[in-house]
Amino acid sequence: MTAAGAADPVVAAPAGTDARRAGKTLLWTCVVVLCLWVLGPIYLLLVNALTSPEAVTGWPKRFVPSFDLSSLSFFWNYQGVARALVNSILVAALTMILSLGIGAPAGYALARFRFRGKNVFRLLVLMTRAFPLPLLALPLAVFYIRVGLDDSVLGLALVHTTLALPFAILITFSLFMGIPVELEEAAWTLGCTRLQAFRKIVLPLAIPGIAASGVFAFVTSWNEVFAASVLTIQNQTLTAFLLTSLDVSPLPLKFAGALVLVVPALIFLFVVRKYLFSLWGIANR
Amino acid sequence: MADIDITRVAKRFGSYQALHTLDLHVEDQEFLVLLGASGCGKTTLLRIIAGLETATSGEVHIGARRVDPLPPRERGIAMVFQNYAVFPHMTVFENIAFGLRMQKIGQSEVERRVKRTAGLMHIEQLLARYSGQLSGGQRQRVAVARALAVEPSVLLMDEPLSNLDALLRLEMRAELKGVLQESKTTTIYVTHDQVEAMSLADRIAVMHEGRIVQAAPATEVYGRPATRFGGSFIGTPPMNFLPAGREKGSAVVAGLRMPAPASNAEGLQFGIRPEDLQPGAEGLNGSVRVVEPLGPHQLVTLDVGGHLFRAVLDNELSVSPGQNMTLAPRPDRVRWFDSSSGMAVN
């Protein structure tokens, strides 16, 4: 061992190499731990959702899915699931439209115009996330009942829009900031109105990022459970429905429901990861 | 084809006066260069003419039309930007065609004009490419071609060569001059590079702290600067300045008696270009500090009465540090400035 160690060039190398090696080991350990932390539960979810109900409750546990779709198909045919799914999609789509419709113009204004109170506005946008939803839920429910927005797709979409809006504004803000104003000015001098320049120059360059911001709003709404549970009774979204119904359902059904919830969000976030990274200042090349 | 008339234009950003009230007339087909250090207001003035900035007061006329209330697209201008502003999601062809398409010109005419301007700028082989596949110099050619394609009555250029490396800048400068002479477009060109200004301009407007201090042909701006700033900003090495005293109707500079200018200014300053000095029996006396041979000439730095003083002298002359020297200024090249206002008085 000692003889082999002495012959090993790595041992003879300066201390710097050793430190770098240790750093690398630490880095990879962290990467592996983080991956396991995130992917482990998702994998178990996948395995159990795709295994027959008997095997899920039985022993020993399997770690390879048997691709038995009976749990999923039972879940699919479960009373109210289809309707909750439709509601979820409707609320999420409406949230996406509203937060882009309000957020993108706000982001453009922040990026292009100088106006009084601009910095305060940016701060306020973020401040909306500082109020915990449970604090607001009860007054909001009372108010909704009074104006007749309770238990409606629109009412819930409005709440989800306030949750998604700060991100929609900040994502589109950084997006428009990244498009040089000279491109727009060049278009104006070449015969465009402000609107034409936006449509012909800014929009084509911004559209992938705007789509990403929309998807992010969609996922925000899709995953939101608290406001959905409080504000809806008949028109429950999938998250609210699962929270109330599956609490009392057998284990295989919970797995199936969780999978149906997680997969769309995962796919969406994977598709738009590049834009979210760039928003958070992480280079992705 | 149009002249430009700028009347009593001023611009204020909050409490900062970017442009003091100024007037400027640019002749039809003239090549005018706005020259000044950064922050002097030259780009602001250009953007006011383009309509990208609104003047706080004053009027801008292009040809017979008053354009300052009009948006940029209705002014008959085209602009070339410092960072080129080539649209990244369009091919070079579509970039050059952009302005023509906005004018709803037919496809065959668009093709003809894009080909012609691309030929002018030597970028025919790049027409199918995107901006990301071009070098800085090529992007600049696209930007110029795009501006020329719309056949504007006024072409505005905002430091178009300053992002290019030195060699390319030289090459593009000569090429631009040829192309723009050919196109006969009235051009306003902003730069902080005095050599660029001198080589391109029919007329240079020197700007300083939001004012046009002199608008004149290059030789005059160089030889007869209207302000002390003009003398120090233009020319490498810059003009020499020495304080002057008055004595019985003549001016005395470092012991040298000269006829005083016809001016009642309190204090006077004497100015002379380094190349307008000759060794002589009578003149400014100083001790040589540094001698720098520059090939055709030598640059001699002297101490004249405690002031730094430079002279560009013939190469054959033997000069060495420490020696005393008498330099005679060419009388017709001497400039006198009011030492409090900095304005030339002769």
Interface residues (C-beta under 8 A of the other chain):
Chain A: P180 E182 L183 E185 A186 A187 W188 T189 L190 G191 C192 T193 Q196 I201 P204 L205
Chain B: A50 G51 L52 P71 P72 R73 I77 A78 M79 F81 Q82 N83 A85 F87 P88 H89 F98 G99 M102 Q103 R146 V150 L156
